[in-house]
Amino acid sequence: MLVHRLVLFAVVQGAIAFGLWLVGAGDAWERSIAWWPLTAAITGLCSLALLRRSLHLEGSRYRDLLRFDRANLRSDLRTTLLLIAAIAVLALVPNIGLAALLWGDPAIALNMLVRPLPSGAAWTLLIAFPVAIGLSELPVYFGYVLPRLRRHLGRHLPAILVTAAALSLQHVTLPLMFDWRFVVWRAVMFLPFALVLAVVLDRRPRLLPYLVIVHIMIDAGAAAQVLLASLP
């Protein structure tokens, strides 16, 4: 569960590249990079299926991970609203700052990542990408892996560090591009974001459904960038 997304992102991108090659696309791997939102959506659905099965084998249900605690509804909503600003900053500032450090211009990294797609695909992925990722990513790392790893290790800090690092490093293969600066950028850009979420959800796991919604909103912004790049 900890590493399957890192692997699946690369496998799905490879399948997309193979499909592009079959229809005669030149430089199929390079072209497959633009389809990373589709790679993410497919992997998210596979990840969600794996998570549901793993929970079922343990006698629990996926829906229980995303159950709102009615007794603490106002308190949890207030805490989430306070966290939104910090989460947004931690998701964006390291992204831009690291890109500026590696390339001298953050726009270079953005242009490498955000590429045009056929408009129909871009419109579909505007919904499919953030929803599939949002419903799978945080539940896998912080709803499933984190508490089990904490029990296995008997300590909070190592479990937090491992799960946050895994969430951040998975982006190396989303998309997989053979450029060392891009690999470093993708590996590290979400690490502060992941660490804060790991700490928060380790202390207060009942915030998971709220943070899943926030995560979907953040990823919807990325999907909107792809859509704008795809419009004529």
Long-range contacts (C-beta under 8 A, 24 or more apart in sequence): 1-50, 1-51, 1-54, 1-140, 1-144, 1-145, 2-141, 2-145, 2-149, 2-162, 2-163, 2-166, 3-166, 4-47, 4-50, 5-43, 5-47, 5-137, 5-140, 5-170, 6-166, 6-169, 6-170, 6-172, 6-173, 7-173, 8-43, 8-46, 8-47, 9-39, 9-40, 9-43, 9-170, 9-173, 9-174, 9-175, 9-176, 10-173, 10-176, 12-39, 12-42, 12-43, 13-39, 13-173, 13-174, 13-175, 13-176, 32-175, 33-115, 33-175, 33-176, 33-177, 34-115, 34-116, 34-117, 35-117, 35-121, 35-175, 36-113, 36-174, 36-175, 37-117, 37-125, 37-128, 37-129, 37-222, 37-223, 37-226, 38-121, 38-125, 38-129, 39-174, 39-175, 40-129, 40-132, 40-133, 40-174, 41-125, 41-128, 41-129, 41-132, 41-133, 42-132, 43-132, 43-136, 43-174, 44-129, 44-131, 44-132, 44-133, 44-134, 44-135, 44-136, 44-137, 45-132, 45-136, 47-136, 47-137, 47-140, 48-132, 48-135, 48-136, 48-139, 51-136, 51-139, 51-140, 51-144, 54-144, 55-144, 62-139, 65-139, 65-143, 65-144, 65-208, 65-209, 66-139, 66-208, 66-209, 66-212, 67-209, 68-209, 68-210, 69-206, 72-206, 76-204, 76-206, 76-207, 76-210, 77-210, 79-204, 79-207, 80-207, 80-210, 80-211, 80-214, 83-200, 83-207, 83-211, 83-214, 84-214, 86-196, 87-193, 87-196, 87-197, 87-211, 87-214, 87-218, 88-218, 90-192, 90-193, 90-196, 91-190, 91-193, 91-218, 94-188, 94-189, 94-190, 94-191, 94-192, 94-193, 95-189, 95-190, 98-184, 98-185, 98-188, 98-189, 99-185, 99-189, 102-181, 102-184, 102-185, 103-181, 109-182, 109-185, 110-225, 112-177, 112-179, 112-182, 113-175, 114-222, 114-225, 114-226, 114-229, 115-226, 115-229, 116-226, 116-229, 116-230, 117-226, 117-229, 117-230, 118-230, 119-230, 119-231, 119-232, 121-230, 122-226, 122-227, 122-229, 122-230, 122-231, 123-227, 125-223, 125-226, 125-227, 126-220, 126-223, 126-224, 126-226, 126-227, 127-223, 129-219, 129-222, 129-223, 130-216, 130-217, 130-218, 130-219, 130-220, 130-222, 130-223, 131-216, 133-215, 133-216, 133-219, 134-212, 134-213, 134-215, 134-216, 134-219, 135-212, 135-216, 137-167, 137-215, 138-197, 138-201, 138-208, 138-211, 138-212, 138-215, 139-208, 139-212, 141-166, 141-167, 141-194, 141-198, 142-197, 142-198, 142-201, 142-202, 142-205, 142-208, 143-201, 143-205, 143-208, 146-198, 146-201, 146-202, 147-205, 150-202, 156-202, 159-202, 160-195, 160-198, 160-199, 160-202, 161-195, 161-198, 163-194, 163-198, 164-191, 164-194, 164-195, 164-197, 164-198, 165-191, 165-194, 167-194, 167-197, 167-198, 168-193, 168-194
